[in-house]
C-alpha cells in the first residue's frame, strides 16, 4: 500500500468516525478515536453491504457513506453491549 493510499484510508476513517460520532452521540471521539471507529466501521460497512448485496458505487462518496454507516452500526452495537 502506498503512502498516499494509506493517508487517504486514514482520512476516510477519520471522517467516517467523526460523522458517526455526530450521528450517534452528537460529537466526535477526538482524532485518534474517530480514525479507529471509522476504520473499523469501514470494514464492518463493507462486509454488511456485501452480505446484503447492496452497492453504493466505487467512488469516494460511496466509500465514505459505507464507512459511516458501518461506524454508526458499530457504535450502536457498543452502546447495546454496554447496557447489557
SULDA-V624817 format. One record per residue. N is the residue number from 1. RES is the residue in one small letter. PHI is phi in degrees with one decimal (* if undefined). Layout:
n:N res:RES phi:PHI
n:N res:RES phi:PHI
This chain:
n:1 res:x phi:*
n:2 res:x phi:-75.8
n:3 res:x phi:-61.8
n:4 res:x phi:-65.2
n:5 res:x phi:-64.2
n:6 res:x phi:-64.2
n:7 res:x phi:-63.7
n:8 res:x phi:-63.6
n:9 res:x phi:-59.4
n:10 res:x phi:-67.4
n:11 res:x phi:-65.2
n:12 res:x phi:-64.4
n:13 res:x phi:-60.4
n:14 res:x phi:-63.7
n:15 res:x phi:-65.0
n:16 res:x phi:-64.3
n:17 res:x phi:-64.3
n:18 res:x phi:-65.1
n:19 res:x phi:-62.6
n:20 res:x phi:-63.2
n:21 res:x phi:-61.7
n:22 res:x phi:-63.7
n:23 res:x phi:-68.8
n:24 res:x phi:-87.6
n:25 res:x phi:-111.5
n:26 res:x phi:96.5
n:27 res:x phi:-158.5
n:28 res:x phi:-81.9
n:29 res:x phi:-115.5
n:30 res:x phi:87.4
n:31 res:x phi:-59.3
n:32 res:x phi:-65.0
n:33 res:x phi:-62.1
n:34 res:x phi:-62.2
n:35 res:x phi:-64.1
n:36 res:x phi:-63.6
n:37 res:x phi:-60.9
n:38 res:x phi:-67.1
n:39 res:x phi:-68.8
n:40 res:x phi:-64.3
n:41 res:x phi:-63.2
n:42 res:x phi:-64.5
n:43 res:x phi:-65.4
n:44 res:x phi:-63.5
n:45 res:x phi:-62.6
n:46 res:x phi:-60.3
n:47 res:x phi:-64.5
n:48 res:x phi:-61.5
n:49 res:x phi:-66.8
n:50 res:x phi:-64.7
n:51 res:x phi:-63.0
n:52 res:x phi:-79.9
n:53 res:x phi:73.1
n:54 res:x phi:-102.9
n:55 res:x phi:-124.6
n:56 res:x phi:-99.1
n:57 res:x phi:95.4
n:58 res:x phi:-100.0
n:59 res:x phi:-82.7
n:60 res:x phi:-61.1
n:61 res:x phi:-62.3
n:62 res:x phi:-63.3
n:63 res:x phi:-65.4
n:64 res:x phi:-65.4
n:65 res:x phi:-63.4
n:66 res:x phi:-61.2
n:67 res:x phi:-64.6
n:68 res:x phi:-65.8
n:69 res:x phi:-63.0
n:70 res:x phi:-60.8
n:71 res:x phi:-67.6
n:72 res:x phi:-63.3
n:73 res:x phi:-60.5
n:74 res:x phi:-58.6
n:75 res:x phi:-65.0
n:76 res:x phi:-67.4
n:77 res:x phi:-64.6
n:78 res:x phi:-62.6
n:79 res:x phi:-61.5
n:80 res:x phi:-64.4
n:81 res:x phi:-68.0
n:82 res:x phi:-64.2
n:83 res:x phi:-75.7
n:84 res:x phi:-77.7
